[in-house]
Amino acid sequence: MTPTRVFISYSHDSEAHRERVRSLAERLRHASLDAWIDRFEPYPKQGWPRWMEEQLDVARFVLVVCTPRYRQRFEAPDATGGVTWESVLARNDLYAQGGRNTDTREFVPVWFSDADRANVPRVLAHLAGHDLSTEAELSRLERRLRGEVETSVPPLGAAALGGVDVSPAFTAAVVGLGAMSAPPSDRASARRALRELLARLFDPEELRSFLRDVGREDVVGAVAWSRARDTVVGDTLDALHRYGGLDEVLDALLVVRPRESVEIGRVRGTFL
């Protein structure tokens, strides 16, 4: 089996930063991922522009190491150098891909400190990224690059509702709808109810873990998780509204929190 090809795009901010990037590349290679950086081929015979183009052409994943300098060079219209050239290639690829990652190429923003989450280039900000300041997140990145699915979809239950098999949790929610109080009268009150529910069920770290378990790295990457619980929950709902898929998240919430099925059902129809 051919190892997964990974290209790491970064700016040469300092020697310490270059060493962090080199250590990341070496770690990925030790994990059987074919990771490449410019320091592994310091004198490309075809020249740097062509070498960078070839790296993006063959990469299954392109890791973008975000720092203030990287973002400045990525976005500045008059900048020059390797990051600027790679940004042109990345923009062209994303344009051809409809602004989305695909099964053949994914752009993955990564950062070494929480503060650098704000330095993800604008055209990449909607893509799921990774904070590499923790061992847990480094391991999660490795699993993603290897294509290992972290959470399997639970099977549908055998009980039938209206001729369609559904999960026990969803059945409980529907049954509970008959006894619940009237739903919120508008989207604002539904949002408040859902926000209060999520704040009661999860602290920020638990909410981030839940979203990752259900495959919503796009939402995880859009939230500043170091902020207060209410702010994190509000930002999460904003991201779900922006990116879509709140209904699937609520279905997953029914599975992990079946005792809250009535309250989840109470706000579900109005908020979506």
Order of alpha helices (4+ residues) and beta strands (2+ residues): beta-alpha-beta-alpha-beta-alpha-alpha-beta-beta-alpha-beta-beta-alpha-alpha-alpha-alpha-alpha-alpha-alpha
